[in-house]
Amino acid sequence: MSDLVKLAVIYYSATGTGTQIATEIARAAEEAGAEVRVRKVAELAPQAAIDSNPVWAAHHAATKDVPAPTLADITWADAVIFGSPTRFGNVSAQLKQFIDTLSPLWQSGELADKVYSGFTSSGTRHGGQETTLIALYNSIHHFGGIIVPPGYTDPVKYVDGNPYGTSHHAVWGPELGSIDDDTRNAARHQAVRTVRIARALKLGAIRSAAQVNA
Ligand SMILES: Cc1cc2nc3c(=O)[nH]c(=O)nc-3n(C[C@H](O)[C@H](O)[C@H](O)COP(=O)(O)O)c2cc1C
């Protein structure tokens, strides 16, 4: 068993904010020595709804080649970082639909003992960011997962101010779909911390297995 941490970043994004955060998390995790898979869950909205918003339509087209997650990605991963824009203070239907396909892995116990964390964005300044992350983490409790929130474990967290996960205020306008340095820094810290904790758990499992077999 290798101590290389495998991280799956599984997210939904309509207008690109989530894609930017996922990209930053993936980059930082790879720099921290993890193997990373970035997966965007399937769109569920009708094409007419997508086409009614030019930013959504453009982002939908631009990300059409990002692979959708499979159950095998979850089985493969030591750590999973989920991301969803807030939808009325809750997880998007698109991400939730994927989570709801995980039942077979839940039944076989394969969701347990992995490390999980989450990120979000909202159209207003706070707008349900923390409730969205807590709603996401409800499911992780049912998995028997190990939630690794960023807390205030780094000075950057006093800047973005969300101890539950990375979050961004996605302002409607020309900047929609981009993130600023505060969010980028929070995403990087979350990625590195998640990889570090997952690595410590993996090393611990390897060492205790070696002791049992000695
Ligand atoms: C159905 C729906 C519900 C939303 N609910 C909220 C909300 O409760 N609070 C908020 O601030 N923004 C809300 N928004 C705005 C989105 O959260 C925002 O557009 C999103 O964070 C942008 O992320 P993305 O670029 O990754 O799609 C909502 C948007 C939609 C379409």
The ligand as an SDF file (V2000), in Angstrom:
LIG
                    3D

 31 33  0  0  0  0  0  0  0  0999 V2000
  -31.9840   28.0760   -7.6500 C   0  0  0  0  0  0  0  0  0  0  0  0
  -30.9280   28.9730   -7.1110 C   0  0  0  0  0  0  0  0  0  0  0  0
  -30.8790   29.2080   -5.7490 C   0  0  0  0  0  0  0  0  0  0  0  0
  -29.9040   30.0470   -5.2200 C   0  0  0  0  0  0  0  0  0  0  0  0
  -29.8880   30.2730   -3.8760 N   0  0  0  0  0  0  0  0  0  0  0  0
  -29.0110   31.1610   -3.3710 C   0  0  0  0  0  0  0  0  0  0  0  0
  -29.0270   31.4490   -1.9840 C   0  0  0  0  0  0  0  0  0  0  0  0
  -29.7470   30.8690   -1.1870 O   0  0  0  0  0  0  0  0  0  0  0  0
  -28.1670   32.4020   -1.5340 N   0  0  0  0  0  0  0  0  0  0  0  0
  -27.3230   33.0650   -2.3670 C   0  0  0  0  0  0  0  0  0  0  0  0
  -26.5990   33.9530   -1.9180 O   0  0  0  0  0  0  0  0  0  0  0  0
  -27.2450   32.7570   -3.6860 N   0  0  0  0  0  0  0  0  0  0  0  0
  -28.0750   31.8220   -4.2030 C   0  0  0  0  0  0  0  0  0  0  0  0
  -28.0170   31.5090   -5.5240 N   0  0  0  0  0  0  0  0  0  0  0  0
  -26.8950   32.0420   -6.3470 C   0  0  0  0  0  0  0  0  0  0  0  0
  -25.8180   30.9780   -6.5200 C   0  0  0  0  0  0  0  0  0  0  0  0
  -25.4170   30.4250   -5.2830 O   0  0  0  0  0  0  0  0  0  0  0  0
  -24.5970   31.5270   -7.2510 C   0  0  0  0  0  0  0  0  0  0  0  0
  -25.0270   31.8910   -8.5400 O   0  0  0  0  0  0  0  0  0  0  0  0
  -23.5180   30.4780   -7.3000 C   0  0  0  0  0  0  0  0  0  0  0  0
  -22.8330   30.4590   -6.0690 O   0  0  0  0  0  0  0  0  0  0  0  0
  -22.4860   30.6610   -8.3820 C   0  0  0  0  0  0  0  0  0  0  0  0
  -21.6600   29.5000   -8.3810 O   0  0  0  0  0  0  0  0  0  0  0  0
  -21.2250   28.8350   -9.7530 P   0  0  0  0  0  0  0  0  0  0  0  0
  -20.5940   29.9650  -10.5630 O   0  0  0  0  0  0  0  0  0  0  0  0
  -20.2150   27.8040   -9.3730 O   0  0  0  0  0  0  0  0  0  0  0  0
  -22.4190   28.2620  -10.4200 O   0  0  0  0  0  0  0  0  0  0  0  0
  -28.9630   30.6740   -6.0750 C   0  0  0  0  0  0  0  0  0  0  0  0
  -29.0090   30.4110   -7.4550 C   0  0  0  0  0  0  0  0  0  0  0  0
  -29.9730   29.5760   -7.9640 C   0  0  0  0  0  0  0  0  0  0  0  0
  -30.0040   29.3150   -9.4480 C   0  0  0  0  0  0  0  0  0  0  0  0
  1  2  1  0
  2  3  1  0
  2 30  2  0
  3  4  2  0
  4  5  1  0
  4 28  1  0
  5  6  2  0
  6  7  1  0
  6 13  1  0
  7  8  2  0
  7  9  1  0
  9 10  1  0
 10 11  2  0
 10 12  1  0
 12 13  2  0
 13 14  1  0
 14 15  1  0
 14 28  1  0
 15 16  1  0
 16 17  1  0
 16 18  1  0
 18 19  1  0
 18 20  1  0
 20 21  1  0
 20 22  1  0
 22 23  1  0
 23 24  1  0
 24 25  2  0
 24 26  1  0
 24 27  1  0
 28 29  2  0
 29 30  1  0
 30 31  1  0
M  END
$$$$
